[in-house]
Amino acid sequence: MNQEKRKALCREVQRILADDLPYLPLCFNDVVSVHGHALGPFDPFSRGDYSFLTTLRPIAK
């Protein structure tokens, strides 16, 4: 098989895979949070954003 035909076939395979395979991220950010007990319990979202900070409320003593 000649080199140009091989390149064309490999390009086509890559295009098909890019179109048909699900998206898979190669990296992701861990959500790490440290807080005082006075802020009470919280549940950080698994999607990696920090909007959970709006749910923190001080515990009344």
Sequence and secondary structure as in RCSB ss.txt:
>XXXX:A:sequence
MNQEKRKALCREVQRILADDLPYLPLCFNDVVSVHGHALGPFDPFSRGDYSFLTTLRPIAK
>XXXX:A:secstr
  HHHHHHHHHHHHHHHHHHS    S          GGG      TTS SGGGGG      
